[in-house]
Amino acid sequence: MPHKKAHLPQKICLVCNRPFSWRKKWEKVWDDVKYCSDRCRNNRNKSNQATS
């Protein structure tokens, strides 16, 4: 029997540029999810200032 979580959708985090996979808690808001973690979400403005 194959692993059930082998084909989960992925996105790239806008802050750290790392891939992250779909989570059950993001089921209803997956289209709105942009960051892989609270840490990246909290640091989003710092990364924007560094690139400006």
ABEGO torsion letter per residue (X at the ends): XBBAAAABBBBBBAAAGBBBBBBAAAAAAAAABABABAAAAAAAAAAAAAAX
